[in-house]
Amino acid sequence: MTAISDSHTEPPYWRWLQKSAPLNDRLKWCHRTDAFALRNMVKNGYIAPQMCNVFKEALIYLFYGRPAYRAIESQQLRLSARAPVVLIFNNVIERAGMRLFPFDSGAFESRYEPWRHQDMQLSGFTMPCGQDAAERHVSEFFGSRDHYLAMAPIRPTRPYSGEFEVESIAEMLNDKSAEPADDRRLAIELQINRNLSLTTADTFAIVVPESISEADWLRSWQSDLGAGVIVKTYQLRPLHTAGHYQAKLEEICAELV
């Protein structure tokens, strides 16, 4: 691997992090959607980028090892079309990444104020794709993949005096309060701007409600483009809210990633 020079033009967080040793264990990437969207993806054979209001371009958002994205958690599902679905992608897709952040970037301006200086920019926390950055971040702030999946952060053992971005992350991750930001701040985010195929070239597994596991469109995909992709199910109770399923999805994905 070619070393990146320690230039002051690099984002401050990556300038510090690149000197950390990455974990050997790599996790896969998770994208959460719903069953209605999955039907269209299966029909097309891929998941396509969607317009992002923050970056003003079409992107797919994924989280490292965890289905961290949430729908409106208080909404009763009622319909199986609203049921949460998780797509798990092989970690090779990171090479096609546009941006990589050590947290949910969408909450940076609105929810991370307690843990950052008012003049800090999101760009200061950017990490390069394809440089083991995710594994380095997990190594420093969680110590192991199991602690990362369990959302059990630690403080870095390497000195970070004067590394203000590192200090911000350390404070944010180790703050046990759920206010003002939820546990998405503990998940590494990847942005991709190309289609991801629903074949084994990109996709490792999908997690769907048991109620749609016998759907003709899903079974047809499994016997064709989806051959070899692992399918895991969970039991859907339509009167539960979307938030009810988060812990179960985290548990299933932890076994797969």
Residue pairs with C-beta under 8 A, 6 or more apart in sequence:
1 131
1 132
4 10
4 14
4 18
4 128
4 131
6 15
6 18
7 15
8 15
11 123
11 124
11 125
11 126
11 127
11 165
12 124
12 163
12 164
12 165
13 102
13 124
13 125
13 126
13 127
13 163
13 165
13 166
13 169
14 126
14 127
14 128
14 133
16 158
16 160
16 163
16 165
16 166
17 127
17 133
17 136
17 137
17 140
17 166
18 131
18 133
18 136
19 158
20 136
20 139
20 140
20 158
21 136
21 139
22 132
22 135
22 136
22 139
23 135
23 136
23 138
23 139
23 144
23 145
24 135
25 135
25 144
25 145
26 91
26 134
26 135
27 64
27 65
27 91
27 134
27 138
27 145
27 148
27 149
27 257
28 65
28 88
28 89
28 90
28 91
28 204
28 256
28 257
29 62
29 63
29 64
29 65
29 88
29 89
29 90
29 91
29 93
29 94
29 190
30 62
30 63
30 64
30 65
30 66
30 67
30 68
30 86
30 87
30 88
30 89
30 253
30 257
31 47
31 60
31 61
31 62
31 63
31 67
31 69
31 86
31 87
31 89
32 67
32 68
32 69
32 70
32 71
32 84
32 85
32 86
32 87
32 249
33 41
33 47
33 84
33 85
33 86
33 87
34 71
34 81
34 82
34 83
34 84
34 85
35 80
35 81
35 82
35 83
35 85
35 208
35 209
35 212
36 81
36 82
37 85
38 85
38 87
38 206
38 208
38 218
39 215
39 217
41 47
41 87
41 198
42 198
42 217
42 218
42 221
42 226
43 217
45 197
45 198
45 199
45 225
46 195
46 196
46 197
46 198
47 60
47 87
47 195
47 196
47 198
48 58
48 60
48 195
49 57
49 58
49 59
49 60
49 192
49 193
49 194
49 195
50 58
50 59
50 60
51 57
51 58
52 58
52 59
52 61
52 191
54 105
54 106
55 99
55 191
57 193
58 193
59 98
59 191
59 192
59 193
60 191
60 192
60 193
60 196
61 69
61 189
61 190
61 191
62 89
62 93
62 189
62 190
62 191
62 192
63 69
63 104
63 184
63 187
63 188
63 189
63 190
64 134
64 138
64 148
64 187
64 188
64 189
64 190
65 145
65 148
65 149
65 187
65 188
65 253
65 254
65 257
66 149
66 187
66 250
66 253
66 254
66 257
67 84
67 86
67 207
67 246
67 249
67 250
67 253
68 104
68 183
68 184
68 186
68 187
69 184
70 182
70 184
70 242
70 243
70 246
71 82
71 84
71 242
72 242
73 241
73 242
73 243
73 246
74 241
74 242
74 243
75 82
75 241
75 242
76 238
76 239
76 240
76 241
77 83
77 236
77 237
77 238
77 239
77 240
77 241
77 242
78 238
78 239
79 238
80 209
80 211
80 212
80 236
80 238
82 242
83 208
83 209
83 211
83 212
83 236
84 209
84 242
84 245
84 249
85 206
85 207
85 208
85 209
86 206
86 207
86 249
86 252
86 253
87 196
87 198
87 203
87 205
87 206
88 203
88 204
88 205
88 206
88 207
88 230
88 253
88 256
88 257
89 196
89 202
89 203
89 204
90 202
90 203
90 204
92 202
93 190
93 192
93 196
93 202
94 100
94 129
94 130
94 134
94 190
95 129
95 130
96 129
96 192
96 194
97 129
97 130
97 190
97 191
97 192
98 129
98 191
98 192
98 193
99 105
99 126
99 129
99 190
99 191
100 126
100 127
100 128
100 129
100 133
100 134
100 188
100 189
100 190
100 191
101 122
101 125
101 126
101 127
101 188
101 189
102 125
102 127
102 137
102 141
102 169
102 188
102 189
103 112
103 125
103 169
103 172
103 184
103 185
103 186
103 187
103 188
103 189
104 181
104 184
104 185
104 187
104 189
105 122
105 189
105 191
107 181
107 184
107 185
108 116
108 122
108 125
109 122
111 180
111 181
111 185
112 168
112 172
112 181
112 185
113 180
114 172
114 175
114 180
115 168
115 169
115 171
115 172
115 175
116 168
116 172
117 164
117 168
120 164
120 165
120 168
124 165
125 165
125 169
127 133
127 134
127 137
129 190
134 188
134 190
137 188
138 144
138 145
138 148
138 188
140 156
140 157
140 158
141 153
141 154
141 155
141 156
141 169
141 170
141 173
142 148
142 152
142 153
142 154
143 154
147 153
147 154
148 186
149 250
149 254
149 257
151 183
151 186
153 173
153 174
153 186
154 174
155 170
155 174
156 166
156 170
160 166
160 167
160 170
172 181
172 185
173 185
173 186
196 202
196 203
197 203
197 225
198 206
198 221
198 225
198 226
198 229
199 225
199 226
199 228
199 229
200 227
200 228
200 229
203 226
203 229
204 229
204 230
204 256
205 229
205 230
205 231
205 232
205 256
206 226
206 229
206 230
206 231
206 232
207 231
207 232
207 233
207 234
207 249
207 252
207 253
207 256
208 218
208 231
208 232
208 233
208 234
209 233
209 234
209 235
209 236
210 233
210 234
210 235
210 236
211 236
212 218
213 231
213 233
218 231
222 229
222 231
230 256
232 252
232 256
234 245
234 248
234 249
234 252
237 244
